[in-house]
Amino acid sequence: MIGFTSGVIPQVKVNRLLLHGCEVVGVYWGLQKEHDLLGFRLGMQHLLDLVGQGRMAGPEPHAVGFSDVVGVLEALRNRTASGKFVVLTDDSHS
């Protein structure tokens, strides 16, 4: 999990970490960038490398038609939307 901007802060079930041999590391990006710019850049480059190798990917965006824009804007305003939204102007997704 990388970042969160609003809503409920994600929680991790510790048993899953143990079963899968994983670890969780918390980094306050803004503070690290301010106090350790090289470490920040190296960490960001590592994440970009993982994405470039196909080992990590973000969630797929929600494709919505132009007729759904008002509803999407309301969801953004009410903070009930999550993820990215892509507006298809020809409504071909419906």
SERO-4910 file (N, C-alpha, C, O; in steps of 0.05 Angstrom, whole numbers):
BEGIN
 pado doro    nc1    nc2    nc3   cac1   cac2   cac3    cc1    cc2    cc3    oc1    oc2    oc3
  Met    A     17    -23      0      0      0      0     18     24      0     37     26     15
  Ile    A     12     43    -17     27     67    -18      8     90    -16     -8     96    -34
  Gly    A      9    104      6     -6    128     10    -36    125     14    -48    105      7
  Phe    A    -47    145     25    -76    148     27    -81    178     30    -64    192     42
  Thr    A   -103    188     19   -107    216     20   -132    224     36   -133    247     45
  Ser    A   -150    206     40   -174    213     56   -188    188     64   -180    166     56
  Gly    A   -208    191     80   -224    168     88   -210    153    110   -195    164    126
  Val    A   -216    127    111   -205    110    132   -176    103    126   -169     96    103
  Ile    A   -159    105    146   -131     97    142   -130     67    140   -140     53    157
  Pro    A   -117     56    119   -116     27    115   -103     13    139    -85     24    152
  Gln    A   -114    -11    146   -103    -27    167    -92    -53    156   -102    -63    136
  Val    A    -71    -63    168    -58    -87    159    -63   -109    180    -59   -104    204
  Lys    A    -71   -133    171    -73   -155    189    -46   -169    192    -35   -178    173
  Val    A    -36   -169    217     -9   -178    222     -6   -208    215     16   -215    206
  Asn    A    -27   -224    218    -24   -252    211    -17   -256    181     -3   -275    174
  Arg    A    -27   -239    164    -21   -240    135      8   -235    130     21   -247    113
  Leu    A     19   -216    145     48   -210    143     64   -234    150     83   -241    136
  Leu    A     57   -247    172     72   -270    181     69   -294    162     89   -307    156
  Leu    A     45   -298    152     41   -321    134     55   -318    107     64   -337     95
  His    A     57   -293     98     69   -288     72     98   -278     73    110   -272     53
  Gly    A    109   -276     97    136   -267    101    141   -239     91    161   -233     78
  Cys    A    121   -221     97    123   -194     87    129   -175    111    128   -183    134
  Glu    A    134   -150    104    139   -130    124    125   -104    116    120   -100     92
  Val    A    120    -88    135    108    -61    130    127    -40    141    137    -42    163
  Val    A    132    -21    124    150      1    132    134     27    128    124     32    106
  Gly    A    133     43    148    120     69    146    140     91    141    160     93    155
  Val    A    134    108    122    152    130    115    135    156    113    115    156     99
  Tyr    A    143    176    127    130    202    125    144    217    102    165    229    106
  Trp    A    134    214     77    148    223     53    155    253     55    178    260     48
  Gly    A    137    270     63    143    298     64    166    305     82    183    321     75
  Leu    A    167    292    106    188    297    124    214    285    114    236    297    118
  Gln    A    213    261    102    238    249     91    249    267     69    273    271     68
  Lys    A    232    277     52    241    294     30    255    318     41    275    328     30
  Glu    A    244    329     63    255    353     75    282    348     88    300    365     87
  His    A    285    325    101    309    319    117    329    300    104    352    299    112
  Asp    A    320    285     84    338    265     71    331    263     41    319    244     32
  Leu    A    338    284     26    330    285     -2    341    262    -18    327    251    -35
  Leu    A    366    254    -13    377    231    -27    362    206    -21    355    191    -40
  Gly    A    355    201      4    339    177     11    312    178     -2    302    157    -11
  Phe    A    300    201     -2    274    204    -15    276    197    -45    259    182    -55
  Arg    A    296    208    -58    299    203    -87    305    174    -93    294    162   -112
  Leu    A    321    161    -76    327    133    -80    302    116    -76    297     97    -91
  Gly    A    286    122    -55    261    108    -51    242    111    -73    229     92    -82
  Met    A    239    135    -83    221    140   -106    231    126   -131    215    115   -146
  Gln    A    257    126   -136    268    111   -159    262     81   -157    256     68   -177
  His    A    265     71   -132    259     42   -128    230     36   -135    225     16   -148
  Leu    A    212     53   -126    183     48   -132    178     50   -162    164     34   -173
  Leu    A    190     69   -175    187     72   -204    199     48   -219    188     39   -239
  Asp    A    221     38   -209    233     14   -221    214    -10   -219    211    -25   -238
  Leu    A    202    -13   -195    183    -35   -191    159    -33   -211    150    -53   -222
  Val    A    149     -9   -214    127     -4   -233    137    -11   -262    122    -24   -277
  Gly    A    160     -2   -269    171     -7   -296    176    -36   -301    173    -45   -324
  Gln    A    182    -52   -281    186    -81   -283    160    -96   -283    159   -121   -286
  Gly    A    138    -82   -278    112    -96   -276    108   -110   -250     89   -126   -248
  Arg    A    124   -105   -230    122   -119   -204    103   -104   -185     96   -114   -164
  Met    A     95    -80   -193     77    -65   -177     60    -47   -195     70    -37   -215
  Ala    A     34    -45   -189     17    -29   -205     -4    -15   -188    -11    -26   -166
  Gly    A    -13      7   -196    -35     21   -182    -62      9   -190    -63     -7   -209
  Pro    A    -82     18   -177   -109      8   -184   -118     19   -211   -109     40   -220
  Glu    A   -134      3   -225   -145     12   -251   -163     36   -246   -178     36   -227
  Pro    A   -162     56   -264   -181     78   -261   -209     70   -267   -214     51   -281
  His    A   -228     85   -256   -257     81   -262   -263     97   -287   -260    122   -288
  Ala    A   -271     84   -308   -279     97   -333   -309    104   -331   -325     87   -327
  Val    A   -315    130   -335   -343    139   -334   -349    155   -359   -331    167   -371
  Gly    A   -374    154   -367   -382    170   -390   -386    199   -382   -388    206   -359
  Phe    A   -387    216   -402   -391    245   -398   -417    250   -382   -418    269   -367
  Ser    A   -437    234   -387   -462    237   -374   -460    232   -344   -478    240   -329
  Asp    A   -439    219   -335   -436    212   -306   -418    232   -291   -413    229   -267
  Val    A   -409    253   -305   -390    272   -292   -402    285   -268   -388    289   -248
  Val    A   -427    293   -269   -439    307   -246   -438    289   -221   -432    298   -199
  Gly    A   -445    263   -224   -445    245   -202   -417    240   -191   -413    239   -167
  Val    A   -397    239   -209   -369    236   -200   -360    260   -185   -347    258   -164
  Leu    A   -366    284   -195   -359    309   -181   -372    310   -154   -359    319   -135
  Glu    A   -396    301   -152   -410    301   -125   -395    281   -107   -391    288    -83
  Ala    A   -388    258   -117   -374    238   -100   -347    249    -91   -338    245    -68
  Leu    A   -333    264   -109   -307    276   -101   -312    298    -80   -297    299    -60
  Arg    A   -332    314    -84   -338    335    -64   -346    324    -37   -338    335    -16
  Asn    A   -361    302    -37   -370    289    -12   -349    271      0   -353    259     21
  Arg    A   -327    267    -14   -305    250     -5   -314    220     -3   -304    206     14
  Thr    A   -332    212    -21   -340    184    -22   -327    170    -45   -330    145    -47
  Ala    A   -314    184    -62   -300    172    -85   -273    162    -77   -260    174    -60
  Ser    A   -264    141    -89   -236    132    -85   -224    123   -111   -239    114   -129
  Gly    A   -199    126   -114   -185    119   -139   -186    142   -159   -192    165   -152
  Lys    A   -179    135   -183   -178    155   -205   -202    151   -223   -212    129   -226
  Phe    A   -211    173   -234   -233    172   -253   -224    183   -280   -211    203   -281
  Val    A   -232    169   -301   -226    178   -328   -252    182   -342   -269    164   -343
  Val    A   -256    206   -354   -281    212   -367   -278    206   -397   -261    217   -410
  Leu    A   -296    189   -407   -296    182   -435   -318    200   -448   -341    197   -441
  Thr    A   -310    217   -465   -328    237   -476   -349    226   -495   -369    240   -501
  Asp    A   -344    202   -506   -364    191   -525   -384    172   -513   -400    160   -527
  Asp    A   -383    168   -486   -401    150   -472   -401    122   -483   -420    107   -480
  Ser    A   -379    113   -495   -377     87   -507   -375     65   -486   -378     41   -493
  His    A   -370     71   -461   -367     51   -440   -394     40   -431   -395     18   -420
  Ser    A   -416     55   -436   -442     47   -426   -455     27   -443   -478     18   -438
***
